[in-house]
């Protein structure tokens, strides 16, 4: 007789699998760290807490962190086809970066509204761009768009109405 699994068992099984895969990757890299995996509205959130290896795990512009997340997602998805989203973080780096980018975008927006000229924000990946766009969505006189293509795009904040300065 085949065993049936409830959604709660599948969730626990996924969290355990994610934990196992990330620990294996950390072991290959040679890093000792604490790991916390929890279920969120968007999927799973895995936070790696390391004392001395945060920079190594994040990498330049977050590239190593994205690679760890991608590998974990691909490996776990082989066993669990219906796996929800996964975000891997190192000591809250992504959350801090998201907050920083939103504050910076609001500051640039203030300058754009005062001067009437568009300004460029940093190069952002898709997830970062979405969070900035969401933060500025409630402002009526601002539009946000990107230039370029690929992983990192130049983000432009511009006024919707052009003002003329005499």
MIVO-93390 format. One line per field, with one value per residue: x, y, z of N, C-alpha, C, O in turn; residue in three letters. Coordinates in nm, 3 decimals, padded with zeros to 5 digits. Each point is the difference from the previous one (the first is absolute). Layout:
! residues N
n.X = X,...
n.Y = Y,...
n.Z = Z,...
ca.X = X,...
ca.Y = Y,...
ca.Z = Z,...
c.X = X,...
c.Y = Y,...
c.Z = Z,...
o.X = X,...
o.Y = Y,...
o.Z = Z,...
aa = ALA,...
***
This chain:
! residues 166
n.X = 00.084,-00.122,00.221,-00.148,00.040,00.056,-00.186,-00.146,-00.127,-00.183,-00.178,-00.130,-00.161,-00.184,-00.154,-00.135,-00.181,-00.178,-00.137,-00.150,-00.185,-00.166,-00.136,-00.162,-00.186,-00.159,-00.138,-00.168,-00.181,-00.131,-00.215,00.114,-00.167,-00.056,-00.125,-00.050,-00.105,-00.033,-00.171,00.021,-00.028,00.196,-00.010,00.182,-00.008,00.148,-00.025,00.122,00.016,00.077,00.119,00.078,-00.191,-00.027,00.184,00.092,-00.085,00.088,00.198,00.138,-00.011,00.123,00.194,00.150,-00.021,00.070,00.220,00.069,-00.024,00.152,00.205,00.015,00.010,00.197,00.153,-00.019,00.082,00.217,00.058,00.076,-00.107,-00.101,00.205,-00.054,-00.114,00.165,-00.020,00.158,-00.002,00.077,-00.047,-00.137,00.160,-00.072,00.002,00.189,00.065,-00.100,00.064,00.181,-00.024,-00.084,00.139,00.124,-00.101,-00.014,00.181,00.035,-00.113,00.093,00.171,-00.050,-00.061,00.174,00.100,-00.116,00.153,00.017,-00.092,00.223,-00.121,-00.010,00.210,-00.173,00.002,-00.015,00.139,00.214,00.047,00.011,00.194,00.167,00.013,00.076,00.225,00.074,-00.032,00.087,00.202,-00.133,00.120,-00.069,00.190,-00.101,00.211,-00.057,00.203,-00.048,00.194,-00.160,00.199,00.174,-00.154,00.028,00.059,-00.188,00.118,-00.211,00.078,-00.170,00.042,-00.044,00.193,-00.145,00.209,-00.124
n.Y = -00.118,00.082,00.049,00.029,00.127,00.027,00.125,-00.065,-00.177,00.043,00.083,-00.134,-00.109,00.119,00.025,-00.176,-00.018,00.129,-00.063,-00.160,00.061,00.101,-00.133,-00.096,00.119,00.018,-00.177,-00.002,00.117,-00.143,-00.029,00.118,-00.150,00.207,-00.171,00.180,-00.187,00.167,-00.085,00.018,00.220,00.098,-00.041,-00.019,-00.023,00.040,-00.048,00.102,-00.160,00.183,-00.145,-00.200,-00.115,00.145,00.089,-00.129,00.013,00.175,00.018,-00.059,00.189,-00.077,00.070,00.078,00.212,00.160,00.045,00.133,00.222,00.112,00.046,00.176,00.207,00.068,00.074,00.205,00.162,-00.020,00.098,00.212,-00.170,-00.104,-00.038,00.014,00.192,00.090,00.011,00.033,-00.060,00.207,-00.155,-00.134,-00.143,-00.211,-00.118,-00.095,-00.193,-00.186,-00.086,-00.133,-00.212,-00.138,-00.085,-00.177,-00.200,-00.090,-00.112,-00.209,-00.154,-00.051,-00.145,-00.219,-00.079,-00.062,-00.197,-00.167,-00.046,-00.060,-00.169,00.021,-00.178,-00.078,-00.081,-00.017,-00.110,-00.193,-00.156,00.003,-00.099,-00.225,-00.081,-00.013,-00.171,-00.189,-00.019,-00.068,-00.214,-00.009,-00.052,00.160,00.103,-00.198,00.048,-00.199,00.073,-00.151,-00.001,-00.026,-00.107,-00.156,-00.098,00.073,00.065,00.097,00.045,-00.009,00.164,-00.064,00.203,-00.003,00.122,00.029,-00.013,00.167,-00.048,00.135
n.Z = 00.000,-00.166,00.011,00.166,-00.181,00.215,-00.027,00.159,-00.055,-00.124,00.109,00.124,-00.111,-00.042,00.162,00.031,-00.132,00.044,00.167,-00.048,-00.111,00.112,00.119,-00.123,-00.044,00.159,00.001,-00.151,00.069,00.116,-00.058,00.155,-00.011,00.069,00.072,-00.127,00.071,-00.149,00.120,-00.225,00.038,00.053,00.217,-00.130,00.225,-00.165,00.219,-00.160,00.157,-00.108,00.119,-00.064,00.018,00.167,00.093,00.159,00.208,00.107,00.102,-00.165,00.121,00.171,-00.088,00.145,00.069,-00.143,00.019,00.167,-00.028,-00.123,00.079,00.139,-00.086,-00.081,00.146,00.089,-00.130,00.046,00.194,-00.007,-00.098,00.172,-00.084,00.219,00.002,-00.126,00.224,-00.158,00.217,-00.038,00.155,-00.115,-00.067,-00.025,00.190,00.076,-00.096,00.073,00.196,00.001,-00.074,00.157,00.155,-00.058,00.004,00.205,00.070,-00.072,00.117,00.197,-00.002,00.002,00.200,00.128,-00.038,00.093,00.158,-00.214,00.118,-00.008,-00.056,00.208,-00.016,-00.142,00.197,-00.110,00.082,-00.067,-00.197,00.002,00.075,-00.152,-00.145,00.093,00.009,-00.203,00.060,00.205,-00.082,00.085,00.155,00.079,-00.110,-00.005,-00.032,-00.157,00.094,-00.217,-00.033,00.002,00.028,-00.121,00.150,-00.200,00.212,-00.124,00.100,-00.049,-00.059,00.147,00.183,-00.218,00.112,00.001,-00.065,00.127
ca.X = -00.084,00.081,-00.019,-00.037,00.061,-00.081,00.080,00.093,00.115,00.078,00.069,00.112,00.094,00.071,00.089,00.111,00.079,00.070,00.103,00.103,00.072,00.083,00.110,00.094,00.072,00.089,00.107,00.091,00.072,00.088,-00.050,-00.087,-00.101,-00.132,-00.095,-00.140,-00.090,-00.139,-00.100,-00.056,-00.108,00.056,00.066,00.089,00.105,00.111,00.096,00.128,00.067,00.140,00.073,00.113,-00.001,-00.111,00.046,00.024,-00.129,-00.076,00.073,-00.005,-00.135,-00.095,00.004,00.014,-00.128,-00.096,00.038,-00.043,-00.146,-00.035,00.034,-00.093,-00.131,00.005,00.016,-00.123,-00.109,00.007,-00.079,-00.131,-00.031,-00.088,00.066,-00.025,00.119,00.102,00.095,00.110,00.056,00.113,-00.011,-00.094,00.058,-00.098,-00.100,00.065,00.020,-00.131,-00.036,00.091,-00.037,-00.127,00.029,00.077,-00.093,-00.085,00.083,00.018,-00.130,-00.015,00.084,-00.063,-00.117,00.047,00.072,-00.072,00.087,00.010,00.128,00.023,00.027,00.101,-00.042,-00.074,-00.056,-00.146,-00.065,00.026,-00.079,-00.141,-00.020,00.009,-00.120,-00.110,00.015,-00.031,-00.127,-00.102,00.032,-00.067,00.074,00.127,-00.002,00.124,00.021,00.136,00.075,00.087,-00.061,00.086,-00.019,00.002,-00.051,00.006,-00.133,-00.016,-00.115,-00.028,-00.130,-00.097,-00.022,00.122,-00.011,00.096,00.060,00.040
ca.Y = 00.118,00.121,00.102,00.133,00.104,00.121,00.119,00.034,-00.089,00.042,00.124,-00.037,-00.076,00.098,00.077,-00.089,-00.020,00.126,00.007,-00.101,00.040,00.117,-00.044,-00.071,00.101,00.068,-00.094,00.001,00.128,-00.001,00.102,-00.043,00.103,-00.039,00.013,00.002,-00.007,00.015,00.018,00.135,00.010,-00.016,-00.131,-00.029,00.096,-00.065,00.100,-00.057,00.088,-00.037,00.108,00.059,-00.031,00.066,00.055,-00.112,-00.059,00.096,00.016,00.132,00.037,-00.105,-00.108,-00.129,-00.025,-00.041,-00.134,-00.094,-00.008,-00.071,-00.141,-00.059,-00.011,-00.104,-00.131,-00.035,-00.012,-00.133,-00.091,00.059,00.075,00.114,00.081,00.145,00.084,-00.014,00.109,-00.029,00.125,-00.014,00.093,00.107,00.090,00.040,00.088,00.131,00.063,00.042,00.121,00.106,00.042,00.073,00.132,00.074,00.035,00.110,00.121,00.043,00.048,00.137,00.085,00.002,00.088,00.138,00.050,-00.029,-00.075,-00.142,-00.042,-00.145,-00.073,-00.103,-00.115,-00.091,-00.121,00.007,00.000,00.132,00.098,-00.014,00.060,00.146,00.040,-00.011,00.108,00.128,-00.012,00.089,00.139,00.023,00.081,-00.067,-00.125,-00.076,-00.089,-00.053,00.005,-00.115,-00.131,-00.094,-00.018,00.129,00.106,00.135,00.045,00.143,00.060,00.122,00.062,-00.027,00.128,00.076,00.138,00.090,00.098,00.121
ca.Z = 00.000,-00.013,00.103,-00.049,00.081,00.013,-00.035,00.109,-00.009,-00.117,00.038,00.088,-00.082,-00.083,00.086,00.036,-00.121,-00.025,00.104,-00.031,-00.121,00.031,00.086,-00.086,-00.077,00.094,00.031,-00.115,-00.001,00.116,00.092,00.110,00.021,00.046,-00.109,00.040,-00.116,00.041,-00.105,-00.007,-00.099,-00.134,-00.012,00.112,00.028,00.070,00.044,00.043,00.095,00.013,00.068,-00.070,-00.143,-00.069,-00.127,-00.090,-00.039,-00.080,-00.125,-00.063,-00.044,00.036,-00.098,00.066,00.066,-00.104,-00.046,00.104,-00.010,-00.123,00.017,00.097,-00.064,-00.104,00.063,00.072,-00.097,-00.062,00.082,00.027,-00.123,00.030,00.104,-00.009,-00.008,00.103,00.013,00.091,00.049,00.091,00.113,-00.031,-00.100,-00.103,00.063,00.021,-00.132,-00.050,00.075,-00.044,-00.135,00.005,00.058,-00.100,-00.107,00.050,00.004,-00.139,-00.045,00.051,-00.085,-00.132,00.007,00.019,-00.117,-00.123,-00.090,00.035,00.058,-00.003,00.123,-00.025,-00.080,00.087,-00.061,-00.012,00.132,00.059,-00.077,00.041,00.133,-00.016,-00.074,00.095,00.097,-00.064,-00.072,00.056,-00.034,-00.128,-00.098,-00.029,-00.075,00.014,-00.113,-00.009,-00.125,-00.011,00.017,00.069,00.144,00.068,-00.084,00.055,00.039,-00.012,00.067,-00.076,00.027,-00.106,-00.067,-00.019,00.047,-00.065,00.092,-00.073
c.X = 00.089,-00.033,-00.041,00.062,-00.092,00.086,00.101,00.124,00.090,00.080,00.120,00.108,00.081,00.100,00.122,00.092,00.083,00.116,00.116,00.086,00.092,00.116,00.108,00.084,00.099,00.120,00.102,00.083,00.100,-00.039,-00.088,-00.097,-00.126,-00.097,-00.142,-00.085,-00.142,-00.089,-00.053,-00.114,00.051,00.063,00.081,00.109,00.107,00.103,00.123,00.067,00.141,00.074,00.100,-00.004,-00.112,00.041,00.024,-00.131,-00.083,00.067,-00.014,-00.139,-00.102,00.002,00.010,-00.130,-00.105,00.031,-00.042,-00.151,-00.041,00.028,-00.097,-00.136,-00.003,00.007,-00.128,-00.115,00.003,-00.087,-00.143,-00.036,-00.082,00.057,-00.032,00.133,00.094,00.088,00.105,00.065,00.118,-00.010,-00.089,00.049,-00.104,-00.106,00.058,00.018,-00.132,-00.045,00.086,-00.041,-00.130,00.021,00.075,-00.092,-00.092,00.078,00.023,-00.130,-00.024,00.080,-00.062,-00.120,00.039,00.062,-00.076,00.082,00.007,00.140,00.009,00.024,00.109,-00.051,-00.064,-00.039,-00.152,-00.070,00.017,-00.082,-00.147,-00.025,00.008,-00.126,-00.122,00.004,-00.041,-00.137,-00.105,00.024,-00.052,00.084,00.132,-00.025,00.139,00.011,00.146,00.057,00.092,-00.076,00.097,-00.029,-00.008,-00.039,00.018,-00.142,-00.003,-00.127,-00.022,-00.133,-00.096,-00.030,00.132,-00.021,00.105,00.048,00.048,00.119
c.Y = 00.124,00.099,00.131,00.104,00.121,00.119,00.039,-00.088,00.039,00.126,-00.032,-00.073,00.095,00.080,-00.083,-00.021,00.125,00.015,-00.093,00.044,00.118,-00.038,-00.074,00.099,00.074,-00.088,-00.005,00.128,00.006,00.104,-00.065,00.113,-00.060,00.026,-00.009,00.001,00.012,00.026,00.142,-00.001,-00.026,-00.138,-00.029,00.106,-00.073,00.107,-00.070,00.100,-00.052,00.116,00.070,-00.016,00.068,00.054,-00.107,-00.057,00.094,00.017,00.140,00.022,-00.111,-00.121,-00.139,-00.039,-00.045,-00.141,-00.107,-00.019,-00.081,-00.150,-00.071,-00.022,-00.113,-00.139,-00.043,-00.023,-00.134,-00.100,00.049,00.093,00.126,00.091,00.149,00.077,-00.021,00.125,-00.041,00.133,-00.031,00.111,00.121,00.099,00.048,00.092,00.140,00.073,00.052,00.129,00.119,00.053,00.080,00.141,00.087,00.045,00.114,00.131,00.054,00.055,00.143,00.098,00.014,00.094,00.146,00.058,-00.019,-00.077,-00.146,-00.031,-00.152,-00.052,-00.102,-00.103,-00.100,-00.126,00.010,00.011,00.136,00.107,-00.005,00.065,00.152,00.053,-00.001,00.115,00.135,00.002,00.100,00.147,00.031,00.070,-00.063,-00.121,-00.065,-00.093,-00.044,00.022,-00.121,-00.129,-00.090,-00.003,00.133,00.110,00.134,00.048,00.152,00.043,00.135,00.061,-00.031,00.126,00.072,00.143,00.084,00.101,00.119,00.064
c.Z = 00.000,00.111,-00.064,00.092,00.003,-00.040,00.107,-00.003,-00.116,00.033,00.088,-00.079,-00.089,00.083,00.039,-00.120,-00.034,00.097,-00.033,-00.119,00.029,00.089,-00.080,-00.082,00.089,00.037,-00.113,-00.005,00.115,00.104,00.106,00.028,00.059,-00.113,00.054,-00.127,00.051,-00.120,00.008,-00.102,-00.142,-00.023,00.124,00.010,00.082,00.033,00.056,00.092,00.026,00.064,-00.089,-00.152,-00.077,-00.137,-00.105,-00.053,-00.086,-00.136,-00.056,-00.058,00.023,-00.092,00.065,00.068,-00.100,-00.051,00.101,-00.007,-00.123,00.014,00.094,-00.065,-00.102,00.062,00.070,-00.098,-00.073,00.075,00.018,-00.115,00.027,00.110,-00.018,-00.005,00.117,-00.001,00.103,00.034,00.091,00.103,-00.033,-00.104,-00.100,00.056,00.023,-00.131,-00.056,00.071,-00.044,-00.137,-00.001,00.057,-00.100,-00.114,00.042,00.006,-00.142,-00.056,00.045,-00.086,-00.139,-00.001,00.015,-00.127,-00.131,-00.101,00.046,00.053,-00.002,00.141,-00.033,-00.099,00.096,-00.075,00.004,00.135,00.068,-00.071,00.040,00.135,-00.006,-00.069,00.092,00.102,-00.058,-00.069,00.050,-00.032,-00.140,-00.106,-00.043,-00.088,00.012,-00.120,-00.003,-00.138,-00.002,00.018,00.072,00.149,00.073,-00.097,00.069,00.026,-00.002,00.072,-00.067,00.042,-00.114,-00.079,-00.013,00.046,-00.072,00.101,-00.082,00.063
o.X = 00.093,-00.116,00.054,00.006,-00.062,00.122,00.109,00.110,00.122,00.116,00.110,00.119,00.121,00.113,00.113,00.122,00.118,00.111,00.117,00.122,00.116,00.112,00.119,00.121,00.115,00.112,00.121,00.118,00.101,00.085,-00.088,00.039,-00.024,00.020,-00.033,00.016,-00.042,00.044,-00.032,-00.032,-00.073,00.030,-00.053,00.047,-00.027,00.054,-00.008,00.019,00.020,-00.027,00.003,00.089,-00.033,-00.071,-00.034,-00.013,-00.076,-00.067,-00.071,-00.050,-00.099,-00.092,-00.068,-00.042,-00.076,-00.091,-00.050,-00.049,-00.089,-00.086,-00.046,-00.059,-00.095,-00.070,-00.043,-00.085,-00.102,-00.063,-00.093,00.036,00.015,-00.074,00.013,00.107,-00.039,00.044,-00.032,00.027,00.011,00.019,00.030,-00.057,-00.008,-00.044,-00.066,-00.023,-00.005,-00.048,-00.052,-00.005,-00.013,-00.057,-00.028,00.012,-00.030,-00.055,-00.008,00.001,-00.053,-00.049,-00.001,-00.019,-00.066,-00.023,00.025,-00.039,-00.005,00.098,-00.101,00.066,00.048,-00.119,00.056,-00.016,-00.054,-00.094,-00.094,-00.055,-00.064,-00.103,-00.076,-00.057,-00.085,-00.104,-00.051,-00.040,-00.084,-00.086,00.042,-00.024,00.086,-00.099,00.101,-00.095,00.084,-00.072,00.059,-00.121,00.114,-00.105,-00.085,00.056,-00.006,-00.084,00.087,-00.106,00.090,-00.090,00.042,-00.032,00.074,-00.100,00.110,-00.079,00.078,00.048
o.Y = 00.011,00.017,00.038,-00.019,00.035,-00.011,00.046,00.048,-00.004,00.011,00.050,00.023,-00.020,00.021,00.050,00.000,-00.012,00.036,00.038,-00.012,00.000,00.048,00.016,-00.016,00.021,00.049,-00.002,-00.004,00.070,00.055,-00.081,00.115,-00.121,00.092,-00.087,00.089,-00.073,00.050,00.049,-00.103,-00.057,-00.035,-00.003,00.053,-00.048,00.065,-00.076,00.116,-00.105,00.116,00.123,00.049,-00.042,-00.021,00.018,-00.029,-00.045,-00.001,00.084,-00.079,-00.009,-00.082,-00.093,-00.115,-00.094,-00.077,-00.106,-00.113,-00.085,-00.082,-00.111,-00.107,-00.078,-00.091,-00.115,-00.086,-00.045,-00.087,-00.080,00.117,00.100,00.053,00.053,-00.061,-00.050,00.044,-00.032,00.082,-00.109,00.118,00.112,00.109,00.120,00.093,00.100,00.121,00.109,00.092,00.110,00.122,00.097,00.096,00.119,00.113,00.089,00.106,00.121,00.095,00.081,00.108,00.109,00.075,00.088,00.116,00.072,-00.010,-00.029,00.066,-00.070,00.064,-00.003,-00.004,-00.032,00.001,00.096,00.078,00.053,00.090,00.104,00.064,00.068,00.101,00.089,00.054,00.086,00.103,00.044,00.084,-00.063,-00.022,00.069,-00.072,00.069,-00.072,00.053,00.009,-00.036,-00.001,00.037,00.045,00.019,00.013,00.008,-00.002,00.065,-00.060,00.084,-00.071,-00.011,-00.007,00.015,00.063,-00.047,00.063,-00.017,00.103
o.Z = 00.079,00.039,-00.104,00.122,-00.100,-00.003,-00.031,00.025,00.012,-00.039,-00.024,00.021,-00.015,-00.044,00.000,00.014,-00.034,-00.040,00.009,00.005,-00.042,-00.020,00.026,-00.012,-00.039,00.014,00.026,-00.035,-00.008,00.069,-00.030,00.016,-00.008,-00.080,00.081,-00.084,00.090,-00.104,00.109,-00.059,-00.082,-00.114,00.111,-00.101,00.110,-00.090,00.097,-00.037,00.060,-00.031,-00.006,-00.070,-00.111,-00.099,-00.117,-00.119,-00.085,-00.103,00.056,-00.079,-00.072,00.004,-00.043,-00.005,00.027,-00.029,-00.039,00.010,00.009,-00.032,-00.028,00.015,-00.003,-00.044,-00.014,00.022,-00.051,-00.061,00.011,00.001,-00.071,00.083,-00.111,-00.003,00.106,-00.106,00.114,-00.088,00.054,-00.031,00.042,-00.011,-00.028,-00.068,-00.027,-00.008,-00.057,-00.066,-00.018,-00.020,-00.075,-00.051,-00.013,-00.048,-00.080,-00.031,-00.022,-00.078,-00.075,-00.033,-00.057,-00.096,-00.055,-00.033,-00.096,-00.116,00.119,-00.034,00.003,00.082,-00.113,-00.032,00.105,-00.122,00.055,00.015,00.059,00.065,00.016,00.019,00.070,00.042,-00.007,00.036,00.071,-00.056,-00.079,00.026,-00.097,-00.119,-00.055,00.016,00.008,-00.033,00.072,-00.099,00.101,00.022,00.028,00.046,00.087,-00.109,00.122,-00.090,00.057,-00.018,-00.004,00.045,-00.116,-00.118,00.097,-00.034,-00.029,00.071,-00.094,-00.047
aa = UNK,UNK,UNK,UNK,UNK,UNK,UNK,UNK,UNK,UNK,UNK,UNK,UNK,UNK,UNK,UNK,UNK,UNK,UNK,UNK,UNK,UNK,UNK,UNK,UNK,UNK,UNK,UNK,UNK,UNK,UNK,UNK,UNK,UNK,UNK,UNK,UNK,UNK,UNK,UNK,UNK,UNK,UNK,UNK,UNK,UNK,UNK,UNK,UNK,UNK,UNK,UNK,UNK,UNK,UNK,UNK,UNK,UNK,UNK,UNK,UNK,UNK,UNK,UNK,UNK,UNK,UNK,UNK,UNK,UNK,UNK,UNK,UNK,UNK,UNK,UNK,UNK,UNK,UNK,UNK,UNK,UNK,UNK,UNK,UNK,UNK,UNK,UNK,UNK,UNK,UNK,UNK,UNK,UNK,UNK,UNK,UNK,UNK,UNK,UNK,UNK,UNK,UNK,UNK,UNK,UNK,UNK,UNK,UNK,UNK,UNK,UNK,UNK,UNK,UNK,UNK,UNK,UNK,UNK,UNK,UNK,UNK,UNK,UNK,UNK,UNK,UNK,UNK,UNK,UNK,UNK,UNK,UNK,UNK,UNK,UNK,UNK,UNK,UNK,UNK,UNK,UNK,UNK,UNK,UNK,UNK,UNK,UNK,UNK,UNK,UNK,UNK,UNK,UNK,UNK,UNK,UNK,UNK,UNK,UNK,UNK,UNK,UNK,UNK,UNK,UNK
***
